[in-house]
Amino acid sequence: MRVLLKLVLDCDPDAAWRAIRSPAVLREVVTPWLDLSSLEPGGFPTQWSEGEHRVRALAFRSLPVGDEVIDLSFPTALSPGVRMMRDGGGGRSGIMAGLRDWDHRMAVSPDPGGSGGTLYRDRLIVRAGVLTPAIWYSIWAFWQWRGHRLRQLAPSWSFEPELSDRPQTAVASAHG
């Protein structure tokens, strides 16, 4: 099963890139239908890093429906100006275990239409064995909700470079 989104978000590409790498933003786009709680000792990071992140999925923010692994990589894009994040994880227990074959890719780039916004592309390929046709509509509908929430939230995103990303400047001190 394949689910696709292609949206122009009302924010600049740097802000969109920072947002899709944020566990807090992920939690905002899946609410109220789902929530995620971290199963890692330190909880959620501020920004996702490459590698595995164990989470528990909660239906309606309270009912545990299973554990999953978010297994992130940042593939090199084939086109200049495109940044991509890939989740190759999947469910490990409960209802989520049925979603083991999971390939979710998100890409951001400047809007080619010149709006100053971000072209956001999202592709999910998931297989759940014989249940795949039965769950297709619910996953498709959930992805439409994600798209709706991304559009709602994007205008509030801004890009604030981290201190390590900012150019170093010499600070002169006056002695007097």
Protein Blocks (a to p, Z undefined) as FASTA:
>chain_A
ZZdddddddbdfklmmmmmmpmklmmmmmpckbccddfbfnlpafbdceddddddddehh
laccbdcdddddddddfbehiacdddfbbcfbhjllmmmbccddddddddfklnopacdd
ddddddehjmlmmmmmmmmmmmmmmmmmmmmmmmmpccdddfklpccdddddddZZ
